[in-house]
Amino acid sequence: MRKGQPFIGLLILISLVMAACMPMTPAAPEPAAPPAAPAEAEAEAPTAVTEPTEAAEPAAPEPEPTAATAGTLNLPDLHGQTVQAVTENAYPPLNFIDPATGQAVGWEYDAVNEICRRLNCAVSWNTVSWDAMIQAVRDGQFDVGMDGITITPERATQIDFSAPYLVSQQYMLVRADEARFTDAASFAADDALLIGSQPGTTNFYVAVYDVLDGDEQNPRIKLFETFGAAVQALLAGDVDLVLMDAASSRGYIGANPDRLKLVGEPLGTEEFGFIFTPGSALVAPFDAALETMKADGFIDHLNTRWFFMYEPAAQ
């Protein structure tokens, strides 16, 4: 398991320069509010479906794609091609159902809508459960998938990845009154303590290899279908720790300000990428569009909007 250097603060997200493959870390503004998370106190994430369905409409209408946009930015022109995109709607603030409006929103929605505006393509949104997503994209049911998917060598043998669009780290989310442990080492030392996780995710592998003993069958890891269900188990006292990226952790804390907190140093650096059917002709155009979005500040705009300005507790 890869390990990153610890960074100070509760939230570190890095926008990358795509073509040069050189990471750049924009200065993060002081968070005005936590990012998106379920508004209810139980912090249950929206239930994912197991079969593909049409996604809820995005909160704002997409700009019409035009050939002029692609030409002006010196990007490939996809000539109005419809791109079948799929997500889960259960990973705030990247993709989720806004509790105030019932609309599907998030960082990844805005990013892909903007990519297609620049490439002169149209997005058709779909949803599928996390455990079916990689296989569905691999089989060609969808053109592009996204769900905060960590780029790993194993996954890269199954599907094609875009260049990374975000870098994040895992944090230890615990109940607000937790005093039995303060970091990964003190957690691992107490055999009575349990971790809640979602199988097959980076959070699961960080729990196995960075917190516990490297045994993927360790009974101290309790598995749940969604991150929201794991957080609900944490609030109920059924588990003692949930590992989650900083932005999502802050979202759940924002929805439950007196019930949850973060402890310890960040664990496990991860890079997020869009996934494509192997051999997809969309990878290079998406990477080119992402590069322009970094260069003109659009990625920074998305980071500010979704990681610092969205206020789940105010809904």
N, C-alpha and C positions, 0 to 999 in steps of 0.2 A: 504494500500500500504506500502510495506516495505521501510524503509529509512535507508541509510548507513551513516556512519560517513564521513564528508568531508575530502578529502585528498588534499595536495598541489600539484600543477602542472596541466598540461593539459592532461596528459595521465597516467592512472593507469590500468594496466591489471595484474591479478594475476594468476599464474599457480598453480594448486592444486595437492596435493598428493592424489591420488584417493582412495586407499584402506584404508588408515588411516583416511580419511575424515578430514584431518587437512590442512587448507589453508597455502600455502607458497607464499610469495611475492618475486619474483626475483628482484634484483636490476635492474631497467630499465636503459639501456645506454642512453646517451644524444642523442636525435633524430637527425640523420643526414639529414633526409628528411621526409616529411609527407607520410602517408600511401596511399594506392591506392584509386583512385576516378576517375570518368570520366574525360577525358582530355579536353573536350570542355568547353568553358567558361560558357555555360549555365548550366553546372553541372547536366545534365539529366542522370539518371541512366539507364542502359539497360532495355528495355521494357520487363516485365515478360509475359509469356504466360499463358493462362488459362487451356490448355490441356497439359498433359505430353508429352515431346519431348526428343529426345536424346540430351544430352548436347554436347557442343563444346568440342573438344579434349583438355585434359590438355596440358599445355605448354611443359612438358617433359614427355617422356614415363615412365610408371610405371615400377619399378623393378619387375621381375617375382617372384611370391610367391613361396616359397619352404618349404617343411616340415622341412628341417634342421634349418631354421630360427626360426620357432615356438619351435622346440625342444631345441635349444640352449638357448633361452630366458625363457624356462620353461613355455610356454604359450599354450593355447589350439590350436590344429591343426584342421583347418576347411577343410583340404583335398581338396583344390582348389575350394571350393564352390564359386559360383558367387553371389555377394551381390549387389542388386539393390539399388543404392544410388540416392537421389534426393535433389536438391537445386534450388535456384531461379536465380542465376547469377546477382543479383542486390544489393548486400550488401558488397561493398568494405570495408576493404581488406579481408573479410572472403570468399566471393565468388563473382566473377564478370568477365566480359569480358575485357581482356587487350586491351585498345584502340590501342596499337601499333601493336599487332599481331592478334587480333580477337580470341584469344584462351581463354578458360575458366580456370581461375587460382584463387589462394587465399589460405588463411590459412587453411580453412576447406578441400579444395581439397588435399593439401599436407598432412594434418593430417590423413584423411581417407585412402589415398593411402598407407601411412606408416603403419597404423593399419593393413590393409590387407596384406601388405608385411610380417608383423610379425606374423600374424595369419594363413598364407597360404590360403588366399582367393583372389578372383579377383573382382575388382570393375567395375560395369557397371553404367555409369553416366547418369542421366536424369535430366530434369528441369520441374518445375511446378510453377505456381504463388503462392505467399505466402498465399493467402486466401484459396487455395485448398490443401495446403501441409499437414497440420495436419490430415485432414480427409482422404487424400489419403494414408498416412502411416498407419493410424488406420485401414483402410479397407484392408490393405495388398497389395496395388498396388506396394509399395516399401518397402524394408527392413529397411532402415535407412534414416532419413531426417535431414537436417541441414540448418540453415539460421540465425545464431546468435539467436537461439530460447531460450528465457528466461524460466528457470525452475520455474513453478508456481504450487500450489496445484490444481488449476482448470484444467490446462492442463494435469496434472498427472492422472486425472480421465479418460482421453481420450486415452492417449498413455503412453508408458514406456519411461523414460529418462535414459541416461547414467549418470555416475558421471559428475559433472561439469568439463568443460575443460578450461573455461576462466571466469573471473569476470570483469565486466566493470561498468561504471557509465554514467549517462546522463549529457550532457552539453548543454548550451544555445548558439546555433548558430544564429548569427544575421548579418545584413549588416554592412559593415566596418564603415559607418558613423552614426551608431545608437547611439543616446545620450539621448533618452527619458527614458530609464530604464537601470539599471545595475545589477539587480538580480531578483529572482522570485517574491519577495514581491512588488517591484516597478512596475514590469510588471503586476501583478494581480490587482494593484490599478488603472490602467488606462483601462477603459472599451473599449476604442477605439482600443486597441492592439489585434492582432489575432495570433494564433498559427497554423502552418501547421503540420499535422501528418498523419500517416498511420493507419487505423483502426485495432484494435485487437493486436497492438504491445505494448511492454513495454513503448515505447516513448509516445504513446497515454495515457496510464494509469498514467504515471508520470505527463503528462500535466494536467490530470483531478485532480489527488489527491495531487500532490506535488506543483503544480503551481497555479491552479485555485480552484474552490469551491467544488469539488467532484461530480459535475453533469456531467455525461457522455454525456448528450445532450446539453451541453453548446454551444451556437452559436458562441462563440469566437474560437472554435476549428474547423478549416477547414480541411476536410479529402481529402487525395490524394491516388492514387493507389500504388505509390512507394515513397520511400524516395527521390529519385532524382526529382520527380515531385514536392514534397514539397519544396525542395531547389530551384528549378526553380521559384516557386511562391514567395519564399523569395527574390530572386534576382530581380524579376520583381516588388516587392513592394506590392504584393497581400496579403502577410502575413508578420508578423514582427518577428517571432521567429520559429525556428525548433529545437526540442530536438533530440539529437543524441549522441551515445557513442563517447568517445574522439577520438578513432582511425579513425572512419569514418568522424568525424568533421574535423580532421586535413587533411584528404584526400581531402575533398571538398575545404578547405581553400588553400591547395597546388595547386589545379587546378584553384582557383580564388583568388590569394594572395592579391589583392587590393580591393576585393569586399566583403569579409566575415571575421568575427572574432568571438571569444568566449567571453562571459561575465559571471560574477557571479561564484558561487561555484558549484561543482558537485551535482547532484540530483539523487536519486534513484539508489541504488546498485542492479546489476542484475547478475545472474549466467547463463551461456550458457551451454546447454547440447544437445547431439544428441538425436533424437527421434526414437522410434521403435514401431512396431506393438505390441499391448498388448500381454504379454506372450512370447515375442521373446526370442529365445535361444541365440541371438547375444549380448544381453546386458552384460552378465558376461564376455565373451571374449573381447569385446570392452573395458570394464572397466579395465580388466587386462592389455591389451596392452597400454592403456593410462597411467597406473601406471608406466610401464617400460619406456615409453617415457618421463615422468617427471623425473624419477630416473636417466636416462642416458643423460639428457640435450636436448633431441630432441624438447620438447615443448619450451624451451628457444630459441633454434635455430629458430623455426617458429616465435616466437614473434619478434626476432631481424630482421628476413628477411622481414616480412610483415608489422610490425608496425614502424620500424625504418630505413630500408634500401631501400624499394621500393620507387621510385621517380615518381609519376604520372605527376608532372609538367614538367619533363624532356622528356616525351614521344614526 
